[in-house]
Amino acid sequence: MASIFKKRKNAPVKEKETENPNLIVCPSCKNDLDKSKVVENKYVCYECGSYFRVRTSNRIKMVADAKSFTPWFDEMESKNPLDFPDYHEKIEAAQEKTGLREGVTVGEAKIYGEPVALGICDARFLMGSMGHVVGEKIASAVEKATALRLPVVLFCCSGGARMQEGIISLMQMAKTSAALKKHSDAGLLYIPVLTDPTTGGVTASFAMLGDIILAEPGALIGFAGPRVIEQTIGQKLPEGFQRAEFQLEHGFADAIVERKDLKKTLYKLLKMHTVKEGYANFMPATDFKFEPSELMKERSAKSKSFSAWEKVKAARNTSRLASVDYIEEIFDGFIELHGDRCYRDDPAVVGGIANLDGQPVTVIGVHKGRDLKDCVNRNYGMPSPEGYRKALRLMKQAEKFHRPVITFVNTSGAFCGMEAEECGQGEAIARNLYEMSDLKVPVLCLMIGEGGSGGALALAVGNEVWMMENATYSILSPEGFASILWKDGKRAKEAAEVMKITAQDLYRLKVIEKIIPEFGKADQDSLHDISMFIKYHIREFLEQSGKMSGTELAEARYQRFRAF
């Protein structure tokens, strides 16, 4: 990803005026731009793609429905808690320059009809720094949103704490964070949108506490800004360090969203988090029935029964359908979310939110990759600790919002390299087993290829576990089994037969509840039929789950594994 940092063509820029009021100079590419075209292009340079910073009124126009914004708490007056010299004059100058009373504006709005508490920080007002009024307005808005049961969307843009208010500014970090905790405990959605710049005490409080964190391309996001780092400890930061793309790669943002897509993305996320009772809120028009095509029936009739070793080879086949294939075919509107919020985004684990005929679900899949480059990037589907922690974060988020969890597992096992051990691979797997066992929502796990050891089990603690007919699920690979027991890895074929690793074996052992037909072979030709079979039975599973409380679902899952 280093190459995308060098250009930084989307890094936000400050507006520079020319003598011609109809023109504006892009500080990034230095071109004279037609101001009306820049406005039409959502304040993005149409020559080089650089992002201009956006003032409050324009931001409201871009994301809120026309005339839907009603401001809250505009009457709050700024004070000078430390009697800092000339502070009042600075406030008055900022007010006169911007037309704003303070560095944040909060209120209620609608986004394509969806009600939301909306906040916008404005860098023009003392660099959007967080003084006591900024903290009070945000905390008050979050409290009001909690009382009204509204989601919160907050556009973050700040240089950090307001120096003139000293320790009082520092206290705003705790105050805003505490208000957001109460909002979260009420089961409500919070989405911060990180714009340029988001730094200091804002990053270390409300900006990084979202259920889903979005960022604009190229935005500077970090705790200590580059100048502070350089002047404090003398480190010169590499190009692209702390930019939105860097934060995405390192697991601290869910997605980078272009400005033209932001309103639509927010709407989709808000819609997916509308609280509904039960787990089968399917669109009424879809009385879903499944019948395989004649071609698939013919393929099934002609397909031969594989030996255990042949199933091992089929499960490992690089042309085999992947988790992302099923996700795209079965669900609608999948939005991928990234990162473990600790260290990194693991590409081996793909996860996010989607709809199943109108029912929001959390979907997680292990992805091995499609070609050599993709396979290397995704570590051949061997998750690192960050992948398991990302999956767990999404599952806990699903529990908060009463969404079913559906996982697609295809991995030879957890990554066993030095980096994985340094980051706590064993703890990450153990934590998933621990937390998944008690999730208060339905959990369905599908073994679609290889199910390798604890690396697979870490995503397969479900109320039910289903397997593709030619998938495998085992304590370790046949090669490893043969090496340990017989000191001869060449006896892998023999080991596969005695290990009882096929779907048919595991169904007899009651390790799985259902075998998914492959209609001859799990390839692109059979994708639709396999997916519709899965979709039909997922609907059945969710309809049955809807008859159980969260506590009952967790207890049923506990008893399922207790029986072994």
C-alpha positions in Angstrom: 0.0 0.0 0.0 3.0 2.2 0.3 2.7 3.5 -3.3 -0.7 5.1 -2.7 0.9 7.3 0.0 3.5 8.8 -2.3 1.0 10.7 -4.5 -1.5 11.6 -1.8 -3.6 13.2 -4.5 -6.7 13.2 -2.4 -5.1 14.9 0.6 -7.5 17.7 1.6 -6.4 21.2 0.8 -7.3 24.7 2.0 -9.2 26.9 -0.4 -7.2 29.7 -2.0 -8.9 32.6 -3.6 -7.8 34.3 -6.9 -8.5 37.9 -8.0 -11.4 36.4 -10.1 -14.2 35.5 -7.6 -15.4 32.8 -10.0 -12.1 31.0 -9.9 -10.3 29.1 -7.1 -6.7 27.8 -7.1 -6.2 24.2 -6.1 -3.1 24.3 -3.8 -2.4 20.7 -4.7 -2.1 20.9 -8.5 -2.0 24.8 -8.7 -4.6 24.9 -11.4 -7.2 27.7 -11.6 -10.6 26.0 -11.1 -14.2 27.1 -11.9 -15.6 27.6 -8.5 -19.1 26.5 -9.5 -17.7 23.2 -10.9 -15.8 22.6 -7.6 -19.1 23.1 -5.7 -20.9 20.7 -8.1 -18.1 18.2 -7.6 -18.6 18.2 -3.8 -15.6 20.4 -3.2 -13.2 18.0 -4.9 -10.7 19.3 -7.4 -11.9 18.1 -10.8 -8.3 18.2 -12.2 -6.3 16.3 -9.6 -8.9 14.8 -7.2 -7.7 16.7 -4.1 -10.3 17.3 -1.4 -11.1 20.8 -0.2 -12.1 21.3 3.4 -15.8 21.9 3.8 -17.5 24.5 5.9 -20.4 23.6 8.1 -23.3 24.9 6.0 -22.0 23.1 2.9 -21.5 19.9 4.8 -25.1 20.0 5.9 -26.2 20.6 2.3 -24.2 17.6 1.1 -25.4 15.0 3.6 -28.8 16.1 5.0 -32.1 16.3 3.2 -33.1 19.8 2.2 -34.4 21.9 5.0 -34.3 18.9 7.4 -31.6 20.2 9.7 -32.7 21.7 13.1 -29.9 23.0 15.2 -29.6 22.1 18.9 -27.9 24.0 21.7 -26.9 27.1 19.7 -27.4 29.3 22.7 -24.3 28.1 24.5 -21.9 30.9 25.4 -18.1 30.5 25.4 -16.3 31.4 28.7 -12.6 31.8 29.5 -12.1 29.2 32.3 -8.4 30.0 32.7 -8.7 33.7 32.2 -6.3 33.2 29.3 -5.1 36.6 27.8 -6.9 37.7 24.6 -8.9 34.4 24.5 -12.2 36.3 24.3 -11.0 38.4 21.4 -9.9 35.2 19.5 -13.4 33.7 20.0 -15.1 36.9 18.8 -12.8 37.0 15.7 -13.5 33.4 14.9 -17.2 34.0 15.3 -17.1 37.1 13.0 -15.0 35.2 10.4 -17.1 32.0 10.2 -20.5 33.1 11.2 -20.5 30.3 13.8 -20.9 30.5 17.5 -18.4 27.7 18.1 -16.3 25.0 16.5 -19.1 22.4 16.3 -22.7 22.6 15.1 -25.1 19.9 16.3 -28.8 19.2 15.6 -31.3 16.8 14.1 -31.6 16.0 10.4 -32.7 13.4 7.9 -30.6 11.5 5.5 -32.9 10.2 2.7 -35.7 10.3 5.2 -33.8 8.5 8.0 -33.7 10.6 11.2 -30.3 11.2 12.7 -28.5 13.4 15.2 -25.9 15.2 13.1 -22.7 17.0 14.2 -20.2 18.9 12.1 -16.8 20.2 13.4 -15.5 23.2 11.4 -11.7 23.7 11.1 -12.2 27.4 10.4 -13.1 28.0 14.0 -9.8 27.9 15.9 -8.8 24.8 13.9 -11.9 23.0 15.2 -10.2 22.7 18.6 -12.2 21.2 21.5 -12.9 23.7 24.2 -15.6 23.3 26.9 -18.4 24.5 24.6 -17.5 22.0 21.9 -17.4 19.2 24.4 -20.6 20.4 26.0 -22.5 20.6 22.7 -21.3 17.1 21.6 -22.1 15.5 25.0 -25.5 17.3 25.1 -26.3 16.2 21.5 -25.4 12.6 22.3 -27.5 12.7 25.5 -30.5 14.1 23.5 -30.0 11.5 20.8 -30.0 8.8 23.4 -33.3 10.1 24.9 -34.8 10.3 21.4 -33.3 7.0 20.4 -31.5 8.5 17.4 -28.3 7.4 15.7 -25.4 9.9 15.8 -23.3 10.9 12.8 -20.5 13.2 13.6 -18.1 14.8 11.1 -14.8 15.2 12.9 -12.3 17.9 12.0 -10.0 19.2 14.7 -6.5 20.2 15.6 -7.2 18.6 19.0 -7.6 20.1 22.5 -7.9 23.9 22.8 -4.7 25.1 24.4 -6.3 28.3 25.8 -8.6 26.2 28.0 -5.9 23.8 29.3 -7.1 21.1 31.6 -10.7 22.0 31.1 -10.3 21.1 27.5 -8.8 17.8 28.5 -11.9 17.0 30.6 -14.0 17.2 27.4 -12.4 14.0 26.2 -13.7 12.0 29.1 -17.1 13.8 29.1 -17.8 13.1 25.4 -16.6 9.5 25.7 -18.8 8.9 28.7 -21.9 10.3 26.8 -21.1 8.0 23.9 -20.9 5.0 26.2 -24.4 5.6 27.5 -25.6 6.0 23.9 -23.9 2.7 23.0 -25.4 0.9 26.0 -28.8 2.0 24.8 -28.1 -0.1 21.6 -27.8 2.9 19.3 -25.6 3.5 16.3 -22.7 6.0 16.2 -20.8 6.8 13.0 -17.9 9.3 13.1 -16.7 10.5 9.7 -13.0 11.4 9.9 -12.1 14.4 7.8 -9.0 16.5 7.4 -7.5 16.9 10.0 -8.6 14.8 12.9 -5.9 14.9 15.5 -5.1 15.2 19.2 -7.7 14.9 21.9 -10.5 14.5 19.4 -8.8 11.4 17.9 -8.3 10.2 21.5 -12.0 10.5 22.3 -15.1 10.8 20.3 -13.6 10.4 16.8 -12.4 6.8 17.4 -15.4 5.4 19.4 -17.7 4.7 16.5 -19.5 1.5 15.9 -18.5 2.1 12.3 -15.7 4.6 11.5 -15.7 6.2 8.0 -13.0 8.4 6.6 -12.6 10.8 3.7 -9.7 10.0 1.3 -6.4 11.5 2.2 -7.5 12.9 5.6 -4.9 13.4 8.2 -5.8 11.3 11.2 -3.6 10.8 14.2 -3.1 11.5 17.9 0.1 13.6 17.7 0.3 15.5 14.5 3.4 15.4 12.3 4.7 18.7 13.5 4.2 17.8 17.1 6.0 14.5 16.6 8.9 16.1 14.7 9.3 18.9 17.3 9.0 16.7 20.3 11.1 13.7 19.5 12.7 14.6 16.2 11.2 11.9 14.1 10.5 12.7 10.4 7.4 10.9 9.3 7.3 9.1 6.0 5.0 10.3 3.3 1.4 9.1 3.8 1.9 8.4 7.5 -1.3 9.0 9.5 -3.4 9.5 6.3 -6.8 7.8 6.0 -5.3 5.0 3.9 -2.7 4.3 6.5 -5.4 4.1 9.2 -7.5 1.7 7.1 -4.5 -0.6 6.6 -3.7 -0.5 10.3 -7.2 -1.4 11.4 -8.5 1.9 12.7 -11.1 2.7 10.1 -13.9 0.6 8.6 -14.0 2.2 5.2 -12.7 5.2 3.1 -15.7 6.7 1.4 -15.5 9.2 -1.5 -17.5 12.4 -0.9 -19.8 11.7 -3.8 -20.8 8.4 -2.2 -21.0 9.5 1.4 -24.7 10.4 1.8 -25.7 7.2 0.1 -23.3 5.1 2.3 -24.6 6.8 5.5 -28.2 6.1 4.4 -27.5 2.4 3.8 -25.8 2.1 7.2 -28.6 3.9 9.0 -31.2 1.7 7.2 -29.4 -1.5 8.2 -29.5 -0.5 11.8 -33.2 0.1 12.1 -34.2 -1.9 15.1 -36.6 -4.8 14.3 -38.0 -7.5 16.5 -37.1 -11.1 15.5 -34.7 -12.6 13.0 -36.9 -13.2 10.0 -37.9 -9.7 8.8 -37.9 -10.8 5.2 -39.5 -8.7 2.5 -43.1 -10.0 2.1 -42.8 -10.3 -1.7 -40.3 -13.1 -1.4 -42.1 -16.3 -0.5 -38.8 -17.9 -1.3 -38.8 -21.4 -2.8 -35.8 -23.4 -4.1 -35.7 -25.9 -6.8 -32.3 -26.8 -8.5 -32.1 -26.3 -12.3 -32.4 -29.3 -14.6 -28.7 -28.8 -15.5 -27.7 -29.0 -11.8 -29.9 -32.1 -11.3 -28.2 -33.7 -14.2 -24.7 -32.7 -12.9 -25.6 -34.2 -9.5 -26.8 -37.4 -11.0 -23.5 -37.8 -13.0 -21.2 -36.8 -10.2 -19.4 -39.7 -8.5 -18.9 -40.2 -4.8 -15.4 -38.9 -3.8 -13.1 -40.7 -1.5 -11.9 -38.7 1.6 -8.6 -37.9 -0.1 -10.4 -36.7 -3.2 -12.5 -34.5 -1.1 -9.3 -33.0 0.5 -8.1 -32.2 -3.0 -11.5 -30.8 -4.0 -11.6 -28.6 -0.9 -8.2 -27.2 -1.7 -8.8 -26.6 -5.4 -8.0 -23.0 -6.3 -10.9 -22.7 -8.6 -13.4 -23.7 -5.9 -16.0 -21.1 -5.0 -14.9 -18.6 -2.3 -16.7 -17.0 0.6 -17.0 -13.7 -1.3 -18.8 -15.5 -4.2 -21.5 -16.8 -1.9 -21.8 -13.4 -0.1 -22.3 -11.6 -3.4 -24.9 -14.1 -4.6 -26.9 -14.7 -1.4 -27.0 -11.2 0.1 -27.9 -7.7 -1.0 -26.0 -4.5 -0.4 -22.9 -6.0 1.3 -20.8 -3.2 3.0 -17.4 -4.5 3.9 -16.0 -3.2 7.2 -12.3 -3.3 8.1 -9.9 -3.5 10.9 -9.5 -4.9 14.4 -9.1 -1.4 16.0 -5.8 -2.5 17.5 -3.2 -3.1 14.9 -4.1 -4.1 11.4 -6.8 -5.1 8.9 -6.3 -8.7 8.0 -7.3 -9.3 4.3 -7.7 -13.0 5.0 -11.0 -12.3 6.8 -13.7 -10.4 4.9 -16.6 -9.1 7.0 -19.4 -6.6 7.0 -23.1 -6.0 7.0 -25.6 -7.1 4.3 -29.3 -7.8 3.8 -31.0 -11.1 3.3 -34.2 -10.1 1.6 -34.5 -7.1 3.9 -33.2 -8.8 7.1 -29.9 -7.2 8.2 -27.2 -9.7 8.9 -23.5 -9.7 9.8 -21.5 -11.8 7.3 -17.9 -13.0 7.8 -15.8 -15.1 5.5 -12.3 -16.4 5.2 -11.0 -15.6 1.8 -8.0 -17.4 0.3 -7.7 -15.2 -2.8 -8.4 -15.5 -6.5 -5.0 -15.3 -8.2 -1.4 -15.5 -7.0 -1.1 -11.8 -6.1 -4.5 -11.9 -4.2 -3.6 -15.1 -2.5 -0.3 -13.6 -1.2 -2.1 -10.5 0.0 -4.7 -12.6 1.8 -2.0 -15.0 3.2 -3.7 -17.9 1.4 -6.7 -17.6 3.8 -4.7 -18.2 6.9 -5.9 -15.6 9.4 -3.7 -13.7 11.7 -4.7 -12.6 15.2 -6.0 -9.4 13.7 -8.3 -11.3 11.5 -9.9 -13.1 14.4 -10.2 -9.9 16.4 -11.8 -8.1 13.4 -14.3 -11.0 13.2 -15.0 -10.8 16.9 -15.5 -7.1 16.7 -18.1 -7.5 14.0 -19.8 -10.3 15.9 -20.1 -8.2 19.1 -21.4 -5.4 17.0 -24.0 -7.8 15.5 -25.0 -8.7 19.1 -25.5 -5.1 20.0 -27.8 -4.4 17.1 -29.6 -7.8 17.2 -28.3 -9.0 13.9 -27.7 -12.7 13.1 -24.1 -13.8 12.4 -23.3 -16.0 9.4 -19.8 -17.2 8.7 -18.2 -18.9 5.7 -15.1 -20.8 6.6 -12.4 -22.0 4.2 -8.9 -22.1 5.8 -6.1 -24.6 6.1 -5.6 -23.2 9.5 -4.5 -20.1 11.5 -1.3 -18.5 10.4 1.6 -19.9 12.4 4.3 -17.5 11.6 6.5 -15.5 14.1 4.4 -12.4 13.6 1.2 -14.2 14.6 2.8 -15.6 17.8 4.0 -12.1 18.7 0.5 -10.7 18.3 -1.1 -13.5 20.4 -2.6 -16.0 17.9 -3.6 -18.5 20.7 -5.3 -15.8 22.7 -7.2 -14.4 19.7 -8.6 -17.9 18.8 -9.4 -18.6 22.5 -11.2 -15.2 22.8 -13.4 -16.0 19.8 -14.4 -19.4 21.2 -15.1 -17.7 24.6 -17.2 -14.8 23.2 -19.0 -16.7 20.4 -20.3 -19.2 22.9 -22.4 -16.6 24.6 -23.5 -14.3 21.7 -27.2 -13.5 22.2 -28.1 -13.7 18.5 -28.4 -16.6 16.1 -25.0 -17.9 14.8 -24.8 -20.0 11.6 -21.5 -21.3 10.4 -20.8 -22.8 6.9 -17.8 -24.9 6.1 -17.3 -24.3 2.4 -13.8 -25.7 1.7 -11.1 -26.6 4.2 -11.9 -26.5 7.9 -8.5 -26.6 9.4 -8.2 -27.1 13.2 -8.6 -24.2 15.7 -8.2 -21.7 13.0 -11.5 -22.8 11.5 -13.2 -23.5 14.8 -12.6 -19.9 15.9 -15.2 -18.9 13.3 -17.5 -21.9 13.7 -19.0 -21.8 17.2 -22.5 -21.7 15.9 -26.0 -22.7 16.8 -25.7 -24.8 13.7 -22.8 -25.8 11.5 -23.3 -26.8 7.8 -20.9 -28.3 5.4 -20.5 -28.4 1.6 -20.6 -32.0 0.5 -17.0 -32.0 -0.6 -15.6 -29.8 2.2 -13.4 -31.1 5.0 -13.2 -30.3 8.7 -10.4 -31.7 10.8 -8.2 -31.4 13.8 -5.3 -30.7 11.4 -4.2 -31.6 7.8 -3.9 -35.3 6.8 -0.2 -34.6 6.2 0.2 -33.3 9.7 -1.8 -36.1 11.2 0.3 -38.7 9.4 3.5 -37.0 10.4 2.6 -36.9 14.1 1.0 -40.3 14.5 3.0 -42.3 12.0 6.1 -40.2 11.5 5.4 -40.3 7.8 3.7 -37.3 6.0 3.5 -39.4 2.8 0.7 -41.4 4.3 -1.6 -38.4 4.1 -4.0 -40.2 1.8 -4.4 -43.1 4.2 -4.8 -40.6 7.1 -7.6 -38.8 5.3 -9.6 -42.0 5.3 -9.3 -42.7 9.0 -9.6 -39.2 10.3 -13.4 -38.9 9.6 -13.1 -35.4 8.1 -15.8 -35.5 5.4 -19.3 -33.9 5.6 -20.9 -37.4 5.6 -18.6 -38.5 8.5 -19.3 -35.4 10.5 -23.0 -35.6 9.9 -23.0 -39.1 11.4 -21.0 -37.8 14.3 -23.5 -35.0 14.8 -20.7 -32.4 14.4 -22.7 -30.7 11.7 -26.5 -30.3 11.1 -26.7 -30.1 7.3 -24.9 -31.1 4.2 -25.0 -28.6 1.3 -25.1 -30.1 -2.2 -22.5 -29.0 -4.7 -24.4 -30.2 -7.8 -21.3 -31.9 -9.2 -18.7 -29.3 -8.4 -18.6 -26.0 -6.5 -17.7 -23.8 -9.5 -19.2 -20.8 -11.2 -21.7 -22.9 -13.1 -23.3 -24.1 -9.8 -22.9 -20.9 -7.8 -26.5 -19.8 -8.2 -28.0 -23.1 -7.3 -25.8 -23.7 -4.3 -26.4 -20.1 -3.2 -30.2 -20.4 -3.5 -30.1 -23.7 -1.5 -28.1 -22.0 1.2 -30.4 -18.9 1.1 -33.5 -21.0 1.4 -32.2 -22.9 4.4 -30.8 -19.7 6.1 -34.3 -18.3 6.0 -35.6 -21.4 7.6 -32.9 -21.2 10.3 -33.7 -17.6 11.0 -37.4 -18.2 11.2 -36.8 -20.9 13.8 -34.3 -18.7 15.7 -36.9 -15.9 15.9 -38.8 -18.1 18.3 -36.0 -18.0 20.8 -34.7 -15.3 23.1 -31.1 -14.2 23.1 -30.5 -16.1 26.3 -32.1 -19.3 24.9 -29.9 -19.0 21.7 -26.7 -18.7 23.8 -27.8 -21.7 26.0 -28.7 -23.8 23.0 -25.2 -23.1 21.5 -23.6 -24.0 24.9 -25.5 -27.3 25.0 -24.6 -28.1 21.4 -20.9 -28.0 22.2 -21.3 -29.4 25.7 -22.7 -32.6 24.2 -19.3 -33.4 22.7 
